[in-house]
């Protein structure tokens, strides 16, 4: 859910820069429409910076290596850079696309097509503003934008700022928060924790001490099962309501998360591609693996193995026909 976005309206300069990157990829031949431009057989899976995505990548990498006998590489990067990786051939698949219509339009242009839409991955994504339930109990109505307008001061930092703190995670995540703050006239300023993990450390600390905390967050995310969190109510999303990033008068949309493939990888139609193309699972599946990694401290491969051993009825449906027959 990073700078990846039609959620973040692109400036003309940014669009020109992305277009130049795509054109350079084509002109250099690195994003060839078929074959592996890097000359080896590794399946390169983008790895973006939140534990739910890590759960996706861990399970799929484990299955490709152990059921299909193919090598994988997890390519760590932010979301938007992962799209550039699809274009230059350093990435074969993005497992969770959070509404990057602008990037799909650019890299999926039929005249110089570099990527293809791989269809839903089964996860339903949601982004919003969250507060703990104990705050709603203490300040009835604070779980609405009107309630926040009246009570922004309770989120003021210990330094005595007149502005309330709005806690975000990674600045590259999909966001329209400043536009919402502006539109609804809230005395809030955004503070970036740096990452999902660092943000959750601050949320947990506030939660344990029953202190006010208002933060950007999303689903699927396993922590919802541990903490009693409430999503703040804003006017429902309508198309184009976020067109001006400085003035956003609606909530985030709901996302049907999907896969994006490098076109050459899809054209090869390898067993690994077929498995990834077949793959869909639920928010609950993702949360189960993510919890093992983030909460139980398991290595991602061990977490993947544990889930795979417990859920053969789910993942065996993803195997290509040739692998199923061999099994």
C-alpha positions in Angstrom: 0.0 0.0 0.0 2.8 2.4 -0.7 3.4 5.4 -2.9 1.6 3.2 -5.1 -1.4 5.0 -6.0 -4.0 6.5 -8.0 -4.7 7.5 -4.4 -1.8 9.9 -4.6 -2.4 12.1 -7.7 0.7 12.3 -9.7 2.3 15.6 -10.7 3.2 16.2 -14.3 6.9 16.0 -13.4 6.4 12.6 -11.7 4.4 11.2 -14.6 7.0 12.3 -17.0 9.8 10.7 -14.9 7.8 7.4 -14.8 7.1 7.5 -18.5 10.8 8.0 -19.2 11.7 5.0 -17.0 9.2 2.8 -19.0 10.5 4.1 -22.3 14.1 3.4 -21.3 13.2 -0.1 -20.2 11.7 -0.8 -23.6 14.5 0.8 -25.6 17.1 -1.1 -23.7 15.3 -4.3 -24.3 15.3 -5.2 -20.7 11.6 -5.7 -20.5 11.4 -8.1 -23.4 7.9 -9.5 -24.0 9.1 -13.0 -23.6 11.9 -15.0 -21.8 13.9 -14.0 -18.7 15.8 -10.8 -19.4 18.3 -11.7 -16.6 19.2 -15.0 -18.2 18.4 -17.3 -15.3 15.4 -19.3 -14.1 14.7 -17.6 -10.8 11.1 -16.4 -10.1 11.5 -12.8 -8.8 8.7 -11.9 -6.4 8.3 -8.3 -5.3 8.4 -8.0 -1.5 6.8 -4.8 -0.2 7.0 -3.4 3.3 4.1 -4.8 5.4 3.8 -8.2 7.0 0.7 -9.2 5.2 2.5 -9.0 1.9 5.4 -10.8 3.4 3.0 -13.6 4.3 1.8 -13.8 0.7 5.4 -14.0 -0.6 6.6 -16.5 2.0 3.9 -19.1 1.2 4.1 -18.7 -2.6 7.9 -18.8 -2.6 7.8 -21.9 -0.4 5.4 -23.7 -2.7 7.3 -22.7 -5.9 10.5 -24.1 -4.5 9.2 -27.2 -2.7 6.4 -28.3 -5.0 7.7 -27.1 -8.3 11.4 -27.3 -7.7 12.0 -23.7 -9.1 14.2 -21.1 -7.4 12.7 -17.9 -6.2 14.1 -14.5 -5.1 12.2 -12.0 -3.0 13.0 -8.5 -4.2 12.5 -6.0 -1.4 11.3 -2.6 -2.5 8.5 -0.1 -2.1 5.4 -0.5 -4.2 6.0 2.0 -7.0 9.6 0.9 -7.5 8.3 -2.7 -7.8 6.3 -1.6 -10.9 9.6 -0.2 -12.3 11.0 -3.6 -11.6 8.3 -5.2 -13.7 9.2 -2.9 -16.5 13.0 -3.5 -16.4 12.7 -7.2 -15.8 14.1 -7.4 -12.3 10.6 -8.4 -10.9 8.2 -11.0 -12.3 5.2 -10.4 -10.1 3.6 -8.0 -7.6 1.3 -10.0 -5.3 -0.8 -7.1 -3.8 -1.7 -4.1 -6.0 -3.5 -1.4 -4.0 -5.3 0.5 -6.7 -2.4 1.7 -8.9 -4.6 2.6 -11.8 -2.2 5.3 -13.0 0.7 2.8 -13.1 -1.4 0.1 -14.7 -2.4 2.6 -17.4 1.3 3.6 -18.0 3.0 0.2 -17.9 0.0 -1.7 -19.4 -0.3 0.5 -22.4 -1.1 -1.9 -25.3 1.4 -0.1 -27.6 4.3 -0.9 -25.3 2.8 -3.4 -22.9 5.1 -4.3 -20.0 2.7 -5.7 -17.4 -0.6 -7.7 -17.3 -3.3 -7.8 -14.7 -3.2 -11.2 -13.0 -6.7 -10.9 -11.4 -7.8 -10.9 -7.8 -5.6 -12.5 -5.1 -8.6 -13.1 -2.9 -7.8 -10.4 -0.3 -10.2 -7.5 0.4 -8.2 -4.4 1.3 -9.3 -1.4 3.3 -7.5 1.7 4.4 -8.7 4.3 7.0 -8.2 6.2 10.2 -8.3 4.1 13.4 -8.6 4.7 17.1 -8.8 2.3 20.1 -12.3 1.4 21.4 -11.4 2.8 24.9 -11.3 6.3 23.3 -14.8 5.8 21.9 -16.0 4.8 25.3 -14.4 7.9 26.8 -15.4 10.4 24.1 -18.6 9.2 22.5 -18.8 10.2 18.8 -15.1 10.5 18.4 -15.2 7.7 15.8 -16.7 10.2 13.3 -15.0 13.0 11.5 -17.2 15.5 13.3 -16.1 14.0 16.6 -12.5 14.3 15.6 -13.0 17.9 14.6 -14.1 18.7 18.1 -11.5 16.6 19.9 -8.3 16.9 17.8 -6.5 18.4 20.8 -6.6 15.2 22.8 -4.0 13.8 20.4 -1.5 16.6 21.1 2.1 15.4 21.6 3.9 15.5 24.9 5.9 18.4 23.5 2.9 20.6 24.0 2.1 21.2 20.4 -1.3 22.8 19.7 -1.8 20.3 16.8 -2.9 16.7 17.3 -0.7 13.9 16.1 -1.9 11.7 13.3 0.4 8.7 13.3 1.2 7.2 9.8 3.6 4.4 9.0 5.8 4.4 5.9 5.6 7.6 3.8 5.5 5.6 0.6 2.2 3.9 1.6 -1.0 4.9 -0.3 -2.3 7.9 1.4 -4.8 10.8 1.1 -4.6 11.8 4.7 -3.3 15.4 4.3 -6.1 16.1 1.9 -8.6 14.8 4.4 -7.1 16.8 7.2 -7.3 19.9 5.0 -10.9 19.3 3.7 -12.4 18.6 7.2 -10.4 21.4 8.9 -8.7 19.3 11.5 -5.9 20.5 13.7 -3.8 17.5 13.0 -0.3 17.0 11.7 1.0 13.8 10.2 3.9 12.0 11.9 5.5 9.1 10.0 6.8 6.3 12.2 8.9 5.0 9.3 7.5 1.5 8.9 4.6 -0.7 9.7 6.5 -2.3 12.5 7.6 1.0 14.1 4.1 2.4 13.8 2.6 -0.7 15.6 5.2 -0.3 18.4 3.9 3.2 19.1 0.2 2.1 18.8 0.8 -0.8 21.2 2.5 1.5 23.7 -0.4 4.0 23.6 -2.9 1.1 23.8 -1.1 -0.5 26.9 -1.2 2.9 28.7 -4.7 3.7 27.5 -3.5 6.9 25.9 -5.1 8.7 22.9 -3.8 7.6 19.5 -5.1 8.3 16.0 -3.5 6.5 13.1 -3.5 5.4 9.5 -4.2 1.7 9.2 -5.6 -1.0 7.0 -7.0 -4.5 6.6 -6.0 -7.3 6.2 -3.7 -7.0 9.2 -3.5 -9.5 12.0 -3.2 -7.0 14.8 -7.0 -6.4 14.6 -7.4 -9.7 16.3 -5.4 -8.5 19.3 -6.4 -4.9 19.7 -9.9 -3.6 19.8 -9.7 -0.9 17.1 -12.5 1.3 15.6 -12.4 2.8 12.1 -13.3 6.5 12.0 -16.4 7.2 9.9 -16.0 9.6 6.9 -18.2 10.2 4.0 -18.2 7.2 1.6 -15.7 7.2 -1.2 -17.0 8.3 -4.6 -14.9 8.2 -7.8 -12.7 11.2 -8.3 -13.3 12.6 -4.8 -9.5 12.4 -4.2 -8.5 14.0 -7.5 -7.1 17.0 -5.7 -4.6 15.5 -3.2 -4.8 18.7 -1.1 -8.6 18.6 -0.7 -10.1 15.1 -0.2 -13.7 15.1 1.1 -14.2 11.3 1.4 -12.9 8.1 2.9 -10.6 5.7 1.1 -12.2 3.3 -1.3 -12.4 -0.5 -0.8 -9.8 -2.4 -2.7 -10.1 -5.8 -4.4 -6.4 -6.6 -4.3 -4.9 -8.1 -7.4 -1.7 -9.5 -8.9 0.4 -7.8 -11.6 2.7 -9.9 -13.8 5.6 -8.9 -16.0 4.3 -9.6 -19.4 7.2 -11.7 -20.5 6.8 -13.9 -17.4 3.1 -14.3 -18.1 3.8 -15.1 -21.8 6.1 -17.9 -20.8 3.3 -19.7 -18.9 5.7 -21.6 -16.7 4.5 -23.8 -13.9 5.4 -21.1 -11.4 3.4 -18.5 -13.4 0.4 -21.0 -13.4 0.6 -21.4 -9.7 0.7 -17.7 -9.1 -2.1 -17.2 -11.6 -4.2 -19.8 -9.7 -3.4 -18.4 -6.3 -6.2 -16.8 -4.2 -6.6 -16.9 -0.5 -8.6 -15.1 2.2 -7.8 -12.3 4.6 -7.9 -14.9 7.4 -5.3 -17.0 5.6 -2.9 -14.0 5.2 -3.5 -12.9 8.8 -2.7 -16.4 10.1 0.8 -16.4 8.4 1.4 -12.8 9.2 0.8 -13.4 12.9 3.3 -16.2 13.0 5.9 -13.9 11.5 5.2 -10.7 13.4 3.8 -11.9 16.7 5.3 -15.3 17.2 8.7 -14.3 15.8 8.8 -17.2 13.3 11.1 -17.1 10.3 9.0 -16.5 7.2 10.0 -19.9 5.7 9.0 -21.7 8.9 5.7 -19.8 9.0 5.0 -20.7 5.4 5.8 -24.4 6.1 3.5 -24.4 9.1 0.6 -22.9 7.1 1.3 -25.2 4.1 1.3 -28.3 6.2 -2.0 -27.3 7.8 -3.8 -26.3 4.7 -3.2 -28.7 1.8 -6.9 -28.4 0.8 -6.3 -24.7 0.0 -3.0 -24.6 -1.8 -3.2 -27.8 -3.8 -5.9 -26.1 -5.9 -3.2 -23.6 -7.0 -0.8 -26.2 -8.4 -0.6 -26.4 -12.2 -2.2 -29.5 -13.8 1.3 -31.0 -14.5 2.4 -30.7 -10.9 -0.9 -32.1 -9.6 -0.6 -35.1 -11.9 3.0 -35.7 -10.8 1.8 -35.5 -7.2 
